[in-house]
Amino acid sequence: MKRIEISLLAGMVITIILTGITSFMNDYNEITENVFRLHILANSDSEEDQALKLKVRDEILSRTSYIFEGAGSALNAAEAAEINIGEIEAAARETVLSSGYDYDVRCEVTDMYFTKRVYDNITMPEGYYKALRVNIGEAEGKNWWCVMFPPLCLPAVTNIDDVLADYNGVFTEEEIEMLQSPDKYEVKFYFVELYYKIFGKK
């Protein structure tokens, strides 16, 4: 009888744990699906190429910000980037040429895998995100990234908390806590990230 009781208790504990992980995974997926990122790859790691990457960043953020105004979701932002990809690419290319370089520039909207990244006071979890990727030249240098939706890109934004408050329908309170206090969820993040590494996104 004791064995049966122990087995039932163990089953209940496992069920509770799996239910918690499943709920956490849903929140995790909500975060990755509700974010649209900007990812810029420099030609190389030389000081000049890294400085050029930041010039391209500033030009894209200043000249194309209107493209994303009114985007109510990451999907809308991705669609806006797709429609205006030529203009975004032109802004980046003009910056490269005016800076004295002849590097090619290639822009695309893609699904790509990001490792865990700390951004100001939030931590974006590891996972697959939709992103506007800008490749400069050989695109073999260190990258720069930010979040285009919700519009959290620095230096354009000075207070990320204010933006999150303005876009309070994008993330739940639990998801915002996950972004701002990831240490509390370290073990759960580990299991979710391990799952995706083994089985992929779908």
Contacts in CASP RR format, 6 or more apart in sequence:
PFRMAT RR
TARGET T0000
AUTHOR 0000-0000-0000
METHOD contacts of the structure
MODEL  1
MKRIEISLLAGMVITIILTGITSFMNDYNEITENVFRLHILANSDSEEDQ
ALKLKVRDEILSRTSYIFEGAGSALNAAEAAEINIGEIEAAARETVLSSG
YDYDVRCEVTDMYFTKRVYDNITMPEGYYKALRVNIGEAEGKNWWCVMFP
PLCLPAVTNIDDVLADYNGVFTEEEIEMLQSPDKYEVKFYFVELYYKIFG
KK
21 188 0 8 1.000
21 191 0 8 1.000
21 192 0 8 1.000
24 185 0 8 1.000
24 188 0 8 1.000
24 192 0 8 1.000
25 192 0 8 1.000
25 195 0 8 1.000
27 172 0 8 1.000
27 174 0 8 1.000
27 175 0 8 1.000
27 178 0 8 1.000
28 125 0 8 1.000
28 178 0 8 1.000
28 189 0 8 1.000
28 192 0 8 1.000
30 171 0 8 1.000
30 172 0 8 1.000
30 175 0 8 1.000
31 124 0 8 1.000
31 125 0 8 1.000
31 171 0 8 1.000
31 175 0 8 1.000
31 178 0 8 1.000
31 179 0 8 1.000
32 125 0 8 1.000
32 127 0 8 1.000
32 128 0 8 1.000
32 129 0 8 1.000
33 74 0 8 1.000
34 73 0 8 1.000
34 74 0 8 1.000
34 170 0 8 1.000
34 171 0 8 1.000
35 74 0 8 1.000
35 124 0 8 1.000
35 129 0 8 1.000
35 130 0 8 1.000
35 147 0 8 1.000
35 149 0 8 1.000
35 150 0 8 1.000
36 71 0 8 1.000
36 74 0 8 1.000
36 77 0 8 1.000
36 78 0 8 1.000
36 81 0 8 1.000
36 129 0 8 1.000
36 130 0 8 1.000
36 131 0 8 1.000
36 132 0 8 1.000
36 147 0 8 1.000
36 148 0 8 1.000
36 149 0 8 1.000
37 114 0 8 1.000
37 124 0 8 1.000
37 129 0 8 1.000
37 130 0 8 1.000
37 131 0 8 1.000
37 132 0 8 1.000
37 145 0 8 1.000
37 146 0 8 1.000
37 147 0 8 1.000
37 148 0 8 1.000
38 57 0 8 1.000
38 60 0 8 1.000
38 131 0 8 1.000
38 132 0 8 1.000
38 134 0 8 1.000
38 145 0 8 1.000
38 146 0 8 1.000
38 147 0 8 1.000
38 148 0 8 1.000
38 153 0 8 1.000
39 112 0 8 1.000
39 114 0 8 1.000
39 131 0 8 1.000
39 132 0 8 1.000
39 133 0 8 1.000
39 134 0 8 1.000
39 143 0 8 1.000
39 144 0 8 1.000
39 145 0 8 1.000
40 53 0 8 1.000
40 56 0 8 1.000
40 57 0 8 1.000
40 60 0 8 1.000
40 133 0 8 1.000
40 134 0 8 1.000
40 136 0 8 1.000
40 143 0 8 1.000
40 144 0 8 1.000
40 145 0 8 1.000
41 53 0 8 1.000
41 133 0 8 1.000
41 134 0 8 1.000
41 135 0 8 1.000
41 136 0 8 1.000
41 139 0 8 1.000
41 140 0 8 1.000
41 141 0 8 1.000
41 143 0 8 1.000
42 49 0 8 1.000
42 50 0 8 1.000
42 52 0 8 1.000
42 53 0 8 1.000
42 136 0 8 1.000
42 139 0 8 1.000
42 140 0 8 1.000
42 141 0 8 1.000
42 142 0 8 1.000
42 143 0 8 1.000
42 144 0 8 1.000
43 49 0 8 1.000
43 52 0 8 1.000
43 53 0 8 1.000
43 101 0 8 1.000
43 103 0 8 1.000
43 136 0 8 1.000
43 137 0 8 1.000
43 138 0 8 1.000
43 139 0 8 1.000
43 140 0 8 1.000
43 141 0 8 1.000
44 138 0 8 1.000
44 140 0 8 1.000
44 141 0 8 1.000
45 140 0 8 1.000
45 141 0 8 1.000
45 142 0 8 1.000
49 136 0 8 1.000
49 141 0 8 1.000
50 141 0 8 1.000
50 142 0 8 1.000
52 95 0 8 1.000
52 96 0 8 1.000
52 99 0 8 1.000
52 101 0 8 1.000
52 103 0 8 1.000
52 136 0 8 1.000
53 136 0 8 1.000
53 141 0 8 1.000
53 142 0 8 1.000
53 143 0 8 1.000
53 144 0 8 1.000
54 144 0 8 1.000
55 95 0 8 1.000
55 99 0 8 1.000
56 92 0 8 1.000
56 95 0 8 1.000
56 96 0 8 1.000
56 105 0 8 1.000
56 134 0 8 1.000
56 136 0 8 1.000
57 144 0 8 1.000
58 155 0 8 1.000
59 91 0 8 1.000
59 92 0 8 1.000
59 94 0 8 1.000
59 95 0 8 1.000
60 88 0 8 1.000
60 91 0 8 1.000
60 92 0 8 1.000
60 134 0 8 1.000
61 153 0 8 1.000
61 155 0 8 1.000
61 156 0 8 1.000
62 156 0 8 1.000
63 91 0 8 1.000
64 84 0 8 1.000
64 87 0 8 1.000
64 88 0 8 1.000
64 91 0 8 1.000
65 151 0 8 1.000
65 156 0 8 1.000
67 80 0 8 1.000
67 81 0 8 1.000
67 84 0 8 1.000
67 87 0 8 1.000
67 88 0 8 1.000
68 77 0 8 1.000
68 80 0 8 1.000
68 81 0 8 1.000
68 148 0 8 1.000
68 149 0 8 1.000
68 151 0 8 1.000
70 76 0 8 1.000
71 77 0 8 1.000
71 80 0 8 1.000
71 149 0 8 1.000
72 149 0 8 1.000
73 149 0 8 1.000
73 170 0 8 1.000
74 130 0 8 1.000
74 149 0 8 1.000
75 130 0 8 1.000
76 149 0 8 1.000
77 148 0 8 1.000
77 149 0 8 1.000
78 109 0 8 1.000
78 130 0 8 1.000
78 132 0 8 1.000
81 88 0 8 1.000
81 109 0 8 1.000
81 132 0 8 1.000
81 148 0 8 1.000
82 109 0 8 1.000
85 107 0 8 1.000
85 108 0 8 1.000
85 109 0 8 1.000
86 107 0 8 1.000
88 107 0 8 1.000
88 132 0 8 1.000
88 134 0 8 1.000
89 105 0 8 1.000
89 106 0 8 1.000
89 107 0 8 1.000
89 134 0 8 1.000
92 105 0 8 1.000
92 107 0 8 1.000
92 134 0 8 1.000
92 136 0 8 1.000
93 105 0 8 1.000
96 102 0 8 1.000
96 103 0 8 1.000
96 105 0 8 1.000
96 136 0 8 1.000
103 136 0 8 1.000
103 137 0 8 1.000
103 138 0 8 1.000
104 137 0 8 1.000
105 134 0 8 1.000
105 135 0 8 1.000
105 136 0 8 1.000
105 137 0 8 1.000
106 134 0 8 1.000
106 135 0 8 1.000
106 139 0 8 1.000
107 132 0 8 1.000
107 133 0 8 1.000
107 134 0 8 1.000
107 135 0 8 1.000
108 132 0 8 1.000
108 133 0 8 1.000
109 130 0 8 1.000
109 131 0 8 1.000
109 132 0 8 1.000
109 133 0 8 1.000
110 130 0 8 1.000
110 131 0 8 1.000
110 133 0 8 1.000
111 128 0 8 1.000
111 129 0 8 1.000
111 130 0 8 1.000
111 131 0 8 1.000
111 201 0 8 1.000
112 128 0 8 1.000
112 129 0 8 1.000
112 131 0 8 1.000
112 133 0 8 1.000
113 126 0 8 1.000
113 127 0 8 1.000
113 128 0 8 1.000
114 124 0 8 1.000
114 126 0 8 1.000
114 127 0 8 1.000
114 128 0 8 1.000
114 129 0 8 1.000
114 131 0 8 1.000
114 145 0 8 1.000
115 126 0 8 1.000
116 123 0 8 1.000
116 124 0 8 1.000
116 125 0 8 1.000
116 126 0 8 1.000
116 182 0 8 1.000
116 189 0 8 1.000
117 123 0 8 1.000
117 124 0 8 1.000
117 145 0 8 1.000
118 124 0 8 1.000
119 146 0 8 1.000
119 147 0 8 1.000
119 152 0 8 1.000
119 154 0 8 1.000
119 160 0 8 1.000
120 152 0 8 1.000
120 154 0 8 1.000
120 160 0 8 1.000
121 160 0 8 1.000
121 161 0 8 1.000
121 180 0 8 1.000
122 152 0 8 1.000
122 160 0 8 1.000
122 179 0 8 1.000
122 180 0 8 1.000
123 179 0 8 1.000
123 180 0 8 1.000
123 182 0 8 1.000
124 147 0 8 1.000
124 179 0 8 1.000
125 178 0 8 1.000
125 182 0 8 1.000
125 189 0 8 1.000
125 192 0 8 1.000
125 193 0 8 1.000
126 189 0 8 1.000
126 193 0 8 1.000
127 193 0 8 1.000
127 196 0 8 1.000
127 201 0 8 1.000
128 196 0 8 1.000
128 201 0 8 1.000
131 145 0 8 1.000
132 148 0 8 1.000
146 152 0 8 1.000
146 153 0 8 1.000
146 154 0 8 1.000
147 153 0 8 1.000
150 163 0 8 1.000
150 164 0 8 1.000
150 166 0 8 1.000
150 167 0 8 1.000
150 170 0 8 1.000
151 157 0 8 1.000
151 163 0 8 1.000
152 160 0 8 1.000
152 163 0 8 1.000
152 164 0 8 1.000
157 163 0 8 1.000
164 170 0 8 1.000
164 171 0 8 1.000
164 176 0 8 1.000
171 179 0 8 1.000
177 184 0 8 1.000
178 185 0 8 1.000
182 189 0 8 1.000
END
